[in-house]
């Protein structure tokens, strides 16, 4: 939020405010990496308790940290390895809580289940720090799960893919949650590495597709008051229908 506020100030021509909010963002990042990193465990704490002591539970929140950009570069590779370890990665996606944790429950929404939007955040974090192949592994796992569920992204139980013949949908009345329905759009943005900069009328993208996909065409992307079509075929990228 501080980083975004700095950008807004810069766009408004307020250089002093932009620098002030940027400084606050950097200070928060430094404090987070200092106070939440659990050296003995090798990951970020899930929280700080009432005495400001770290709660060293390993959860999918590590991927959220990558997505926000708050993680120091020297810690990123460690988190990526954990996200795709058997402890967190079920084969269908990243669990909300690692299977080695005492509170793990594959039937627990926040203690072991696999959420599509949660995994979309993790994939975006992997891409942000340059771990594109790892992001592809996660996206493809989620696509496999959706295909097995009739094309619908949905919350899954945290059972390991090697132990079940098909992904097990979480037993509730929400066949597809709104957050789950939005996850494929986020995955598309991660695959395209799409970053629209609306105030300057620019659209940045650098697509990298997994071999299993090969070709991708996304139509009616709605930036800047119009729609854009992006076609990726191997190393060839075409952008059409750009607004004037």
Number of C-alpha atoms within 10 A of each C-alpha: 9 16 17 13 16 23 19 16 17 15 13 11 11 13 13 12 17 21 16 14 20 18 15 14 19 14 11 14 15 14 12 15 15 12 15 19 19 17 10 7 11 14 20 26 21 19 14 13 9 7 6 10 12 17 14 19 20 24 27 28 20 22 25 21 18 25 20 14 15 16 23 13 11 8 15 21 14 12 21 20 12 21 28 18 14 16 18 25 25 27 23 29 32 33 35 27 29 28 23 12 15 10 14 19 20 23 18 17 19 17 21 27 27 32 28 31 23 21 28 30 23 28 30 27 26 27 20 17 16 13 16 21 14 16 26 23 17 25 26 18 20 26 20 18 26 20 13 14 15 8 11 16 27 27 27 25 23 33 23 22 17 9 9 9 8 15 24 21 18 20 12 7 7 10 14 13 15 11 15 20 15 14 21 20 13 19 26 17 17 28 23 21 19 15 13 14 12 11 9 9 11 12 15 11 17 13 21 19 21 16 9 8 11 12 15 17 12 14 14 12 13 12 16 18 10 12 14 18 15 19 17 19 15 15 10 9 17 10 15 12 13 16 12 7
